[in-house]
């Protein structure tokens, strides 16, 4: 494996080679804490990268898995909707989880499970894939409807963020992912009647809440009421496009992430990160790169891609994060002792690399 295109080829092989017969993507095939599970958020970004790189059948199979899984758990969606409308919302533990086993079942182990962002992200990703490859969204219509119903009654609830932390907060990247998903399906014309009205109302309210309580100093913030950014916010500029790249808030958000979280091309998750010592994540560098590209900085985007590529192993595997500039080096050993060395490969890293590589014209 050599060069950016070589790593892209390796990335497609990693993603398709580890995809399960069910269509699910493992977060990491070898990392103990992730092995055996598929996250809707990770998987949707992985599928988006695979789709952009031309592996359309692989993305189809993943979205088919999403649809089957959601339809399998339609009773939970119905309970969440009924409870919310009756003024008795379900406890967090009874809401849909952030991860599923490969067969679509729900694990009974202890995990930081109540997260909403993945349900919006898969809506955005399936619409993006259908547009890119001319797929009929009717193939996934039932699951799209279930997801919309679930999100329109739940979006305002506090839940864990992308990083499975701070369940007591309402996170701006979560709201943006939900908003992007709802706006995507509305734009695709797959909703009608009361469901479309509910989606439109929720999407409008989400933007209003973020603008009123999720910004500071001209940029988006980590959660409502906090003043610093989180690198996950880059996804809302590129590739999800929830913020118009011409919007000063989009430019300000990328600027804040670069100023506070980017070091020599690598990007940290957030300022007080201690997970594995708080290293820099290739997938976040790629998300920042996509935002930079969308806002007119292809040189910065290419530098982000180059840095992500530099983290690959000799056999073309991208890790979850790298050391070398840790925010909390004294905290790394406890995570290694708990879970072993950093997840390598992380399929999400490969998916995000593919999307930026594609958007840069496949250099």
N, C-alpha and C positions, 0 to 999 in steps of 0.2 A: 504494500500500500504506500503510495507516495502522492503528494500534492492534494489540493483541495478536491478535485474531482475523484481522486482515488479514495479519499475519506468518504465522499458522498456515496460511492459505490459500496464501500464497506458498511456504511450506515444503513443503506437499503437492505443489505444482506443480514445485518444484525436484527433489524426490525422484522423482516419477513421470515427469517430463520427461526426466530423465537416466538413468532405468533402461534397461538394455540389452535388446535383443530376447531375450537368453538368460535374463533375469531378474536378472542381477547388477547391483549398485549400484556405480558408481564412487565411490571415496573422495572424489575431487574431479575434476570434468571438465576443469579447466584448469591445475591445479598439476602442473608437469612431473614431479616425483618420484613422484606418485601416479597420474598419468594412465594409464589402461589396465588398472588393477588393482582387484580387489574383495577386501576383508578380511572374513573371517568375523565377527570381533568388531564392526567398524564396521557391516557390513551387517546384522548381527542387531539391533543397537540402532536402526538406520535402519528396518528392517522393523517392529520393535516400535512405533516412533513412528507409522509409516504405518498400521499395523493399528489402533492406538488412535484415530487420527484418522478412521478409516472407510475407508481405502484398502486394504481387505482383499484385493482381487485382486492388487494390487502386492506385498503381503507373501506371498501364495500363490506368486507367480512367483519371488520370491527364495528361498523355502524349497524350491521345486522345483529351482532352480539348485543350492542346497546339496546336495540329495540326489543329483542327477546327478553333481556334482563328486566327492562322496565315493565314490559307487559306481564312478566312473571310476578312482579311485585305491585301490580295495579291496586291490590287491596290496601297497601300502605299509603298509596297516593290518595285513594278515596277516603281513608281514615284521616289523613292530614287535612284534606280539603274540608271534610265534614266538621272536624274538630275546630278548625279555624273559623269557619262560618258560624258555628254554634257558640263561639266564645270560649271554647275549651281546647286550646291547641295541644297537640300531642307533646309529651315529654321528648327531649332531644333523643333519648335512647330508642324511641319508637319511630323516629323519622328515617328516611332512606339513608343508607350509609354512603361514605365517600368511596369505598372500595368493595369489590365483590370477588368471590372465588371465580375461577375460570369458567365454571359451569353456570355462573349467574346466581349462585346461592349466596346467602349472607352468613358471614362467619359469626361465631358466638364468643370470640376472644375479646379481650379488652383493647380497644383502639380509640383514637381520637376521631370518631366517625362522623359526627354531624357536621357536614360541610355542604354548602349549596352551590359553590362556584362550578363544580363539574357538570351540573345539570344545565347551566347556561352555556358552558363551554362546548358541550357536545352538540347543542342546538346550533351554535355558530359554526362549528366545524362541519357538521353534516350539510348545512346550506352551502358553505364554501366549496365543499367537495362536489356537491350536485351541480353547482354552477360551473365548476372547472371542467367536469367530465360529462356534462349533459345527462345526469341521472335524474330520474323521476322521484321527487320527494315523497310521492304517494307510497313508495316502498316502506317508508318509516313513519307514516302519518299517525298511526295509533300511538306510538311511543312519543312522538313530538307533542301530541295533544296531552298526554299524561304529564310530560315534563312541564308544559306550560301551565297546566292546572296546579301542579305542585309549587311552582315558583311564584305564581301570582298571589298565592295565599301565604307564602313563607318568606319572601325576599327580605322583609324588614327585620327578621329575627337575628339576634346574635348567633354566631356559630364559629367553629374553628376556621382559620384562614388557610391559604394555600399550604402553609407550612405546618398545619395541624397544631396551632398554638392559639392561645387567647380566645377561648370560646365565649368569653363574656362580652366581646366587642363586635361591632358591625364594621366589617372591613371593606375598604373602598375597592380593592381589586375584586373582591367577591361581588359587590354590587355591579361593578362594570362588566364582569363576565355574565351575570344574569341579564343585565341590560342589553349587552351585545347579542346574546342568544335570542331574547325576545324580539329585538328589532330585526334580527336576521330572518326569523320565521315570518314575521309580519311583512317584511319586504318581499319574501318569496311567495306570498299569497297563499300559504297553506292553511291559514286560519280563517274562520268566518264566524259570524254571529257573536254570541256572548263571550266565547273564548277569545276572539280577536279583540273585543272591547276590553276585556280584562287584561290582556297582554299589553295593549296600547296604554291603558291607564297605569299599569305597573311600570312600564318602561319610562313613561313621562315622570312619574313620581320618583323613580330612582335617580334620574338626572337632576331633578330639583333638590333631592336630599344631598347628593354628592356636591353640587355647586354651593349649597348653603352650609354644609357641615363637614365636607370632606376635602377642603382645600386650605392651603396656608401659603402665604408669600408667593402666590402665582403658580402653585403646583398642587397636584393631588397628594393626599396624605395616606399614611399606612392604615389608619382607621378613623372613624368619625370622631373628631375632637382631638386628635393627635396632630402634631405639627410637622413631623419628619416623614420622608417617603419610604416606600418599600419597592424593591426592584421588580416585583410582580406587576407593578403599575405600568411598566413599559409595554406589556401585552395589550393594554387598552389603546395604545397608539398604533403599534404594529406588532402582530399581524391582525388583531381583531378590529381595529379601526373604530372603536367606540368613541374615541375622541377624534375629531377632524384634525389631521396633521397641521392644518393652517391655523388652528385655534391656539392662541398664546398659552392656554393651559396645557396643551400637549407639549409644546416646546419647553415650557417651564418645568414640566414633570421630568422630561428627559434630562434637562440641564441639572435638576436637583439630584437625580440618580447619579449622573456622572460626577457631580461635585462631591457627593457624600459617600457613595458606595462603590465607585469604579476605581480600581488601582491597576495601572499598567495593562489595561485592556480587560482584566477580569472583573467580575461584578459580584459583590456580596449581596446577601438577601436583604438585610436591614442592619441598622447600626449596632444593636445590642444582641446580635446573633451569637450563640454559644455552641450550636450543633456541630460536632466534630471540630470545635475550636473556631467556627465561623469563617470558613474558607470562601473562595470565589467559585462561582458556578458557571460552567460553559453555556448551559441553556439560557442563563440570564444575560450573559454577554450577547448571545444571539438575539434575544428579545430586545435588548437595548439597540443592537445593530439594526433590527427591523424598524424600530422606531426612528432611528437616525436616517435610515434610507427613506422612510415615508416623509420625513420633514426636510428632505433635500440635502442630506449629508452622506453621499455614497462612499466617500473616503473613510469617514468614521465607521460606517457599516462594514466595509471591507476589513478594517482593522479589528473589529469585533469578531468577524469570521476567522481571521488569521489567528487571533488569540485562542478561540475555542478549538481550532484545529491543533494548536500547539499542545493541548492537554491530552491528546489521544495517545494511547499506548502504541508500542511498535506494531501490534497486530490490529490497529484501527479501532480500538474500543475507547469510547468517551466516558469519563467518570461523572458522578454526581457533582462533586466539588473537588478542588485541589487545595493543598496547603501552600506554604510559601509566603503568604501574607494573611495570617490568621488574626481575627479580631480578639479572640480569647484563647491563646495557645495553651493556657493552663487547663482548659476544659476538654481538649482533644482526647486525652488518654481515657477518660471515663466512658466516652462513646465507643472507642476501639475495644475497650474491655467488655462493653455491653453487647455490641453488635458486630464486632470485627472491623476490618478496614472498609473504607468508603466504597459504596456500591459502584462496581465497574464490570460490565457496562450498565449505564442507566439509559434505557431506551428513549426516554424523553429528551435527553441530551442529543441523541442521534436525530430524533424527529425535528428538534428546533434547529439543529445545524442544517438539515436538508432544506427547511423552509427558507432560511436566510441565503443559503447557497443558491437556491432556485431564484429567489427574488433579485439577487445580484447578477443574474444572467449566467449562472453556472460557470464561474471562473475556473 
